[in-house]
């Protein structure tokens, strides 16, 4: 019997690369999208699911569970990004950031975990970000949402330990995906932070085309799902060694200064 996996946010970027890779490796893959009728990946069955909507999550998960004897794995990938200062990003936009990245993950987990726990079997992968450990200036809301997922994943790992369900956090650095084009950049010209905000945006926009593609993250997710002893935390990308090392060895004052220098703020 092929192992089954549900991948949220599978219509593009890391989610699509992950769904395609797992399907090619023999998994029975269910990918979620708000527009499943427009999606097509070989070997991937798309289902309608909006992580921001409780009823949509319940219906989508019920559809998956009715299609397989059991669900073996869950990849929580769906997310969005916004750009702007803590002071100026509207509360509504900040709430939407957390509604998708954090509460969206929670909704899917709450719907799936009872089945994994009762089966005493399964793997969960949660997509965090190195920004959760080294917050990006003018992307504080995105960074904070990923820091929340860091804490959630580690606590969940301990909660599920005795049930035979493993939880891994995958933390990409810069990755070249459509996600970057869909980031809500706001109106830098109208910002009180002026040139500093524009320089930070320029650094981000210039670095992303040089970043590796989502396939390297998909390969890491596959390892987390297939390793005999999966790690709790996987870092991915060109900054994978640097950010954790700097956070561990440098005082906060120095590490924050390094971040300011990198983003030219």
C-alpha positions, 0 to 999 in steps of 0.5 A, a space after each residue: 500500500 502506498 503511503 498517503 500524504 496531505 500537502 497544504 498550499 500545493 498549488 505553487 512554490 514549495 507546496 507544488 514542488 513537494 507534492 510533485 516530488 512525493 508523487 514521483 516517489 510513490 506517495 499517494 498525494 493529496 494537495 490542497 488549493 482554494 481553486 483545485 479545478 485550476 491545478 494539475 500535477 502528475 499523480 497529485 489529487 487536488 482538493 478544495 481547502 482554505 486553511 482560513 475557513 474552519 468548514 472548508 478545512 473540515 470538508 477537505 480533510 473528511 474528503 481525504 480520509 474517506 479516500 484512503 485506509 489511513 493518512 500517513 503524513 501531513 505537510 503544513 505548508 500554506 502561507 502568505 507574506 506581507 512587508 512593512 513596518 510594525 508601526 504602519 502595517 494595518 492590524 487587519 493585514 497583520 491579523 490576516 498574516 497570522 490567520 493564514 500562517 498560524 491559525 491556518 496551520 492549527 486548523 489543519 492540525 486539529 482536523 488531522 491529528 486525532 486520526 494520526 494519534 488514534 492510529 499511533 502512526 504518522 509524520 507531520 512536517 511544518 514549514 517554518 522559516 529561518 526568519 523565525 530565528 532571525 527576524 527580517 526588518 520590515 517583515 516582522 509579522 511574517 517572521 513572528 508567524 514563523 517564530 510561532 510555528 517554531 514553538 508550536 512544532 517543538 511543543 507538538 513534537 513532545 505532546 505526540 511523542 508517546 503516540 508514535 507520531 513524529 513532528 519535524 520543522 523545516 526552516 528554509 532560508 531564501 527560496 525562489 518561488 512564486 510566493 515572493 511575487 505574491 508578497 504584499 509589499 505595501 506602499 514604501 513611498 508613503 512610509 515614514 521609514 522612507 529610504 531604509 524601508 526601500 533599501 530593505 525591499 531592494 535587498 530582498 527583491 535582488 536576493 530572491 532571483 539568485 536563491 535556489 528553487 523550491 526543489 531543495 526544500 521538497 527534497 528535505 521534506 521527503 527526508 523528514 517523511 522517510 527517514 527512519 529517525 527524522 530530525 526535529 529541525 531541518 534548515 534548508 538553503 544557502 543561509 542554513 548554517 549561518 543563521 543558526 550558528 550566529 544566533 547561537 554564538 553571537 550576543 543579540 546586539 551583534 546579531 541584530 547589527 549583522 541583520 541591519 547591515 545585511 538589509 542595509 537599514 
